[in-house]
């Protein structure tokens, strides 16, 4: 069986490395550290196929360091300790690369602290998840975090040219890529995904004449026919989570639970799924059903306590509840509009009657003067101005047409009359 293109074309040094010029380009901070030999422990955060594992190997090769690799999916504290013991014997230091470090438990991450602190290993963790949420603070404080970006089409062009050259020699055929858009759309900036795609398309075209011509129609047809093989390593992660979220937003519990099952069967981190449900409960449901956020939060908490496989039932219940809830993105648009207003108007002066008068001078300047305590008035409301003078009367929150937010609209209209147009 032929070695996969992604392995053959894996860069061996920084000059061959594609993309991430913001951290490894000439004069960039990480490149300077690599070339000086002063390598910090680090977390590489970015989507699949952007070069996290490759960069770790390049760093080790450049500095002649012993390289140890663990996958957080099938490694435990015992494996970490075994590597640390072996690393103590490495003459030029050792790199411990942990793929999907976000899947390590707190105790597993704790087991790394001493070795990282003493410099026994230089830790390089790779993650597709925000390390602020998934890496314990004690370990995160000992690491630099570098964000890796999806590859640009210009970078994929260079990689595609190398792939075509190699495949032409392997199969003794001329390969002409007439259209690339489908390849690049499928890859989504993931180098490994693109290489797997072009290798698949070429292998299914070998019965053609001496010249293999590849266009978008052929690419899409072959990839769709072989989607199971193409995504065998879970590379459809972002496509499935997108379909999952959009199905819940679209109030289709059948599609939502189907995509939930796809993710569970694919080995997706259940906490990642629960976290996305938390975000959706506020972004897409919000005050149309405030209980959605409570249930999503309870789901995340329960998943953290009991894990899988039982957690799938809790996820299913929550997904169905969210999919069948009334929807509103009013809260999302409110903060978006408020941020725009802040950027457009700057730091406007706070009205004097809303400021605390903690000194005599402040009282003399009018701080807190004319402030009226809402609870001293009927219905716990008093008509008072709360916005800065320059933006008085601007409506930022606009309730949508659902039972709960119609009640909110009536509540606001009763109190503010015509001021905000409720």
Secondary structure, 3 states (H helix, E strand, C coil): CCCCHHHHCCCCCCCCCCCCHHHHCCCCHHHHHHHHCCCCCEEEECCCCCCHHHHHHHHHHHCCCEEEEEECCCCCHHHHHHHHHHHCCCCCCEEEEEECHHHCCHHHHHHHHHHHHHCCCEEEEEECCCHHHHCCHHHHCCCEEEECCCCCHHHHHHHHHHHHHHHHHHHCCEEEECCCHHHHHHHCCCHHHHHHHHHHHHHCCCCCCCEEEECHHHHHHHHHHCHHHHCCCCCCHHHHHHHHHHHHHCCCHHHHHHHHHHHHHCCCCHHHHHHHHHHHHHHHHHHHCCHHHHHHHHHHHHHHHHCCCCHHHHHHHHHHHHHCCCCCCHHHHHHHHHHHHHHHHCCCCCCHHHCCCCCHHHHHCCCCCCCCCHHHCHHHCCCCCCCCHHHCCCCCCCCCCCHHHHHHHHHHHHHHCCCCCC
